[in-house]
Amino acid sequence: MSLNDDLAAVQRCVDDLVRAVGRLTADPAGPDLRRVRADTDHLRESVALLRASVTTQSQGRAHRPEGLVTIPDTPYDSSLWTDSDDEGLGARDRHAP
């Protein structure tokens, strides 16, 4: 199963739990049951936020801005830098005053 399938299954289970708790709270039984109802509502909101976050992250990975260039971590070829000075250190064959 993919992550989206797993999250959809969790969402269905949470919805079933909210419905079952809703049937129980038809007869108010005190603060304990109200706490359970509040917890199930909070759980539903948390799952919705998680699904939205996963959707946003997957869309962000699929779309890359046009000006973005990936730079590899491999070292550069040292022959590219034979004619350059070390910045701030002067030329290779000369010493600082």
GIWO-V237920 format. One record per helix or strand of 2 or more residues. SS is the DSSP state (alpha for helix, beta for strand). FROM is the first residue (numbers start at 1). TO is the last residue. Records with the same first field share a line. If there is no record, write none. Layout:
SS: FROM-TO, FROM-TO
//
This chain:
alpha: 3-24, 31-62, 78-81
//
